[in-house]
């Protein structure tokens, strides 16, 4: 009996520790996205000021702004879903009964999990192919093409995990993290 209670307490503490790490990871996503957007704003302002005072512009600023915007968007997505602040069209959900609303939530979370898992898998396959071929993106900056897939792989993996968590929490009798 005492061993079972100790094992149960350890499982709870491990579960809470795992949840704490996950919570910190999600908050780190939000922080990184905010820092990237701040850096992008500073970069754009610096480029505009340099152009207006007669200096030369920062040649790579437009390209870097595009990359920062892409990365910030992908990194922020799991954090927003985790907080429940993601974009949501709930016109239909507001008009149905509570049991139907629960079924729609479950179906939506399951469908979104599948979509995000497939997107993560495909992005990984594309990145592996691009790396194997040695593909490069030639603009002002020359970078390996597979680098552009990393934010999508990261975000879609975390989104799939979060949709799975949401699905598990919405199941009848569930209340876990």
Secondary structure, DSSP 4 states (H G I P E B T S, - for coil): -HHHHHHHHHHHHHHHHHHHHHHHHHHHHHHHHHHHHHHHHHHHHHHHHHHHTTS---TTHHHHHHHHHHHHHHHHHHHHHHHT-S----HHHHHS-HHHHHHHHHHHHHHHHHHHHHHHHHHHHHHHHHHHHT-EEESSSEEETTHHHHHHHHHHHHHHHHHHHHHHHHSTT----
